[in-house]
Amino acid sequence: MKPFISTLTFVLGTACATSAMAQGNVCMAAGEMKAALTDWYGEKPVSPPSETKEQLWVSQETGTWTLIKSFSDGHACVLSQGKDWMTGVDQDQLLAELRD
């Protein structure tokens, strides 16, 4: 009976982990991420990457924004995204709020 429970626990744990990854952030090669943000959304970086390698991309035309994080393995992931970016607002303050 115990081997069955161990197997069931492993299968359920694997299914939960797979589900969490599927619902997680979008990640891809950093070059592909930057090309997608530029080509699909017309977004451009508004500041250099932070010490934690996070960077905000914004489209002044459409108002979309995306906060990405780059990793040493060459990948980047979307941390947050949205619409209605407000030009002229204190961007440092907004970045701090997005990171919280």
N, C-alpha and C positions, 0 to 999 in steps of 0.2 A: 504494500500500500504506500509506503514512503517514497519509493522511486516514482510512482505516479504523481504524488503531490509535488515532488521536486521538479518533475518534467512540466507539470501544469504551471507551477510558479514561474519557471523559466520562460515558457511560451507566453504567458500573460505579461511578464515583465518586458519581454522583447516587443510584444505588440504595443504596449504603452509607450515604450521608448521610440518606436517607429512612428507612432501617432504624434508624439510630441515634436519629433523632428519635422514631420510633414506640416505641422502647424507653426513651426518656428519661422525665423527670419529668412529672407531670401538671401542666399549666398552664391557667389560665383567668382571666377577669376577677376581680380581688381580691374584689369584692362577692359574686360567685357562689361563690368558694372559701370565704369565711367563712360564707355561708349553708349550703353543703353540709356543712361541718364541724359546724355547729350542728345542722342538721336531720337529717342522716343518721347522724352519730356521737355527737351530744350533747356535742361538745367545746366548750370555752371557752378563751380565751387565759389563760395563767397569769402572764403578764408583758407589759409593753409591748414594742413592737418594739425590737430592739437597734439599735446604730448602723449595722449592715449590713442593717437592715430585715428581720431574721429574727425569727420569733415562734413560740413553742411553744403548741400547743393541746392540751388534755387533757380526757378524760372521767373523772371520779372514779368514776362508776357502772360503766362498762364496762372501764376501764383502758386504753383506746386513747389514742394520742398521735400528733400530726402536727407536724412542724417545717416551716413555710412561709417563703418569702422573697417580699417584695413588691418590685415594680419601679416605676420612675417612669412607665412607660407605662400603669399601671393594672392590670397583670396580677400574678398571684401563682403561684408554683410550689411543689410539694411537694418538699422536700429529703430528708426521711426520715419514716418512720412506723413504728409498732409497736403492740404490745399489752403488757399487764402493767405499766402505769405504777405506780410505787411512790410513794404519797402519803407525805409526811413526809421523804423523802430530800432532801438538799441539792440543790435544783433548779439553782442556779448551776453547781455542779460537773457535774451531768448535762448541762446545756446546753453547757458547754465541751467535754465528751466527744463530744456529738453533732456539734458543728461541726468536730471534727478529722477 
